[in-house]
Amino acid sequence: MAVPKRKTSRTNRDKRRTHDRIKIVNIVECPRCHSKKLAHHVCQACGYYKNTEIISQEKDAKGKPVKKEAPKAEEKKASGKEKETQESKK
């Protein structure tokens, strides 16, 4: 087992630990919908980045965006099996 020859000084220990800290997250206000978002990222509320729509949002009767639910793993497997059976019938 490796054993250090000398005691690590406070200076060297602290130099090594300079990057071991919690990073400050840069949260800004979306210019379009005024909700909080990460800087340089697509807004999760409206789906826009730099005045261009990146993620299309479905809207309900009141005009508010509706979140789309991701398909479950079972549904993906079932749809894959259906495709295989359709291809094998051809």
Short mmCIF file of the C-alpha atoms (twelve columns), coordinates in Angstrom:
data_MODEL
# 
_entry.id   MODEL 
# 
loop_
_atom_site.group_PDB 
_atom_site.id 
_atom_site.type_symbol 
_atom_site.label_atom_id 
_atom_site.label_alt_id 
_atom_site.label_comp_id 
_atom_site.label_asym_id 
_atom_site.label_seq_id 
_atom_site.Cartn_x 
_atom_site.Cartn_y 
_atom_site.Cartn_z 
_atom_site.pdbx_PDB_model_num 
ATOM 1  C CA . MET A 1  0.000   0.000   0.000   1 
ATOM 2  C CA . ALA A 2  1.302   3.462   -0.879  1 
ATOM 3  C CA . VAL A 3  2.203   5.680   2.045   1 
ATOM 4  C CA . PRO A 4  3.059   9.374   1.686   1 
ATOM 5  C CA . LYS A 5  6.665   10.248  2.539   1 
ATOM 6  C CA . ARG A 6  5.773   13.642  3.945   1 
ATOM 7  C CA . LYS A 7  2.820   15.367  5.527   1 
ATOM 8  C CA . THR A 8  0.775   17.348  2.986   1 
ATOM 9  C CA . SER A 9  0.994   21.035  3.874   1 
ATOM 10 C CA . ARG A 10 -2.102  23.175  4.381   1 
ATOM 11 C CA . THR A 11 -1.264  25.155  1.247   1 
ATOM 12 C CA . ASN A 12 -1.037  22.111  -1.010  1 
ATOM 13 C CA . ARG A 13 -4.135  20.566  0.553   1 
ATOM 14 C CA . ASP A 14 -6.114  23.763  -0.026  1 
ATOM 15 C CA . LYS A 15 -4.827  24.131  -3.589  1 
ATOM 16 C CA . ARG A 16 -6.099  20.634  -4.342  1 
ATOM 17 C CA . ARG A 17 -9.504  21.457  -2.826  1 
ATOM 18 C CA . THR A 18 -10.076 24.713  -4.760  1 
ATOM 19 C CA . HIS A 19 -12.407 23.000  -7.253  1 
ATOM 20 C CA . ASP A 20 -14.323 20.967  -4.633  1 
ATOM 21 C CA . ARG A 21 -17.125 23.444  -4.103  1 
ATOM 22 C CA . ILE A 22 -20.744 23.880  -5.075  1 
ATOM 23 C CA . LYS A 23 -21.143 25.674  -8.387  1 
ATOM 24 C CA . ILE A 24 -23.442 28.705  -8.506  1 
ATOM 25 C CA . VAL A 25 -26.263 28.155  -11.004 1 
ATOM 26 C CA . ASN A 26 -26.943 31.107  -13.288 1 
ATOM 27 C CA . ILE A 27 -30.733 31.503  -13.297 1 
ATOM 28 C CA . VAL A 28 -32.196 34.240  -15.494 1 
ATOM 29 C CA . GLU A 29 -35.671 35.393  -16.468 1 
ATOM 30 C CA . CYS A 30 -37.058 34.225  -19.805 1 
ATOM 31 C CA . PRO A 31 -37.634 37.333  -21.968 1 
ATOM 32 C CA . ARG A 32 -40.715 35.772  -23.588 1 
ATOM 33 C CA . CYS A 33 -42.724 34.265  -20.700 1 
ATOM 34 C CA . HIS A 34 -40.835 35.779  -17.703 1 
ATOM 35 C CA . SER A 35 -40.367 32.435  -15.954 1 
ATOM 36 C CA . LYS A 36 -37.038 31.406  -14.430 1 
ATOM 37 C CA . LYS A 37 -34.684 29.350  -16.608 1 
ATOM 38 C CA . LEU A 38 -31.013 28.423  -16.868 1 
ATOM 39 C CA . ALA A 39 -28.903 30.831  -18.910 1 
ATOM 40 C CA . HIS A 40 -28.146 29.644  -22.476 1 
ATOM 41 C CA . HIS A 41 -30.794 26.886  -22.264 1 
ATOM 42 C CA . VAL A 42 -34.257 26.411  -23.774 1 
ATOM 43 C CA . CYS A 43 -37.068 27.678  -21.543 1 
ATOM 44 C CA . GLN A 44 -39.056 24.724  -20.195 1 
ATOM 45 C CA . ALA A 45 -42.208 26.817  -19.825 1 
ATOM 46 C CA . CYS A 46 -42.528 28.220  -23.353 1 
ATOM 47 C CA . GLY A 47 -40.002 26.153  -25.365 1 
ATOM 48 C CA . TYR A 48 -38.185 29.166  -26.861 1 
ATOM 49 C CA . TYR A 49 -34.475 29.989  -27.077 1 
ATOM 50 C CA . LYS A 50 -33.230 33.264  -28.586 1 
ATOM 51 C CA . ASN A 51 -36.717 34.124  -29.935 1 
ATOM 52 C CA . THR A 52 -37.013 30.861  -31.907 1 
ATOM 53 C CA . GLU A 53 -39.314 28.008  -30.949 1 
ATOM 54 C CA . ILE A 54 -37.263 24.909  -30.235 1 
ATOM 55 C CA . ILE A 55 -39.835 22.752  -28.426 1 
ATOM 56 C CA . SER A 56 -43.398 22.971  -29.693 1 
ATOM 57 C CA . GLN A 57 -45.936 23.193  -26.876 1 
ATOM 58 C CA . GLU A 58 -49.493 21.854  -26.961 1 
ATOM 59 C CA . LYS A 59 -52.034 24.259  -25.486 1 
ATOM 60 C CA . ASP A 60 -55.247 23.514  -23.621 1 
ATOM 61 C CA . ALA A 61 -58.580 25.375  -23.986 1 
ATOM 62 C CA . LYS A 62 -57.342 28.268  -21.829 1 
ATOM 63 C CA . GLY A 63 -54.198 28.722  -23.928 1 
ATOM 64 C CA . LYS A 64 -51.812 27.398  -21.297 1 
ATOM 65 C CA . PRO A 65 -49.095 24.929  -22.402 1 
ATOM 66 C CA . VAL A 66 -49.722 21.270  -21.605 1 
ATOM 67 C CA . LYS A 67 -46.810 19.015  -20.720 1 
ATOM 68 C CA . LYS A 68 -46.464 15.948  -22.899 1 
ATOM 69 C CA . GLU A 69 -45.906 12.713  -21.022 1 
ATOM 70 C CA . ALA A 70 -43.131 10.480  -22.273 1 
ATOM 71 C CA . PRO A 71 -44.319 7.042   -23.406 1 
ATOM 72 C CA . LYS A 72 -43.638 4.302   -20.908 1 
ATOM 73 C CA . ALA A 73 -41.119 1.557   -21.633 1 
ATOM 74 C CA . GLU A 74 -43.891 -1.049  -21.911 1 
ATOM 75 C CA . GLU A 75 -45.655 0.971   -24.603 1 
ATOM 76 C CA . LYS A 76 -42.414 1.288   -26.552 1 
ATOM 77 C CA . LYS A 77 -41.867 -2.462  -26.415 1 
ATOM 78 C CA . ALA A 78 -45.456 -3.134  -27.480 1 
ATOM 79 C CA . SER A 79 -45.221 -0.768  -30.446 1 
ATOM 80 C CA . GLY A 80 -41.949 -2.439  -31.482 1 
ATOM 81 C CA . LYS A 81 -43.548 -5.890  -31.365 1 
ATOM 82 C CA . GLU A 82 -46.512 -4.690  -33.410 1 
ATOM 83 C CA . LYS A 83 -44.150 -3.423  -36.106 1 
ATOM 84 C CA . GLU A 84 -42.318 -6.734  -36.181 1 
ATOM 85 C CA . THR A 85 -45.540 -8.706  -36.577 1 
ATOM 86 C CA . GLN A 86 -46.714 -6.396  -39.381 1 
ATOM 87 C CA . GLU A 87 -43.401 -6.793  -41.207 1 
ATOM 88 C CA . SER A 88 -43.441 -10.583 -40.832 1 
ATOM 89 C CA . LYS A 89 -46.988 -10.745 -42.308 1 
ATOM 90 C CA . LYS A 90 -45.826 -8.987  -45.502 1 
# 
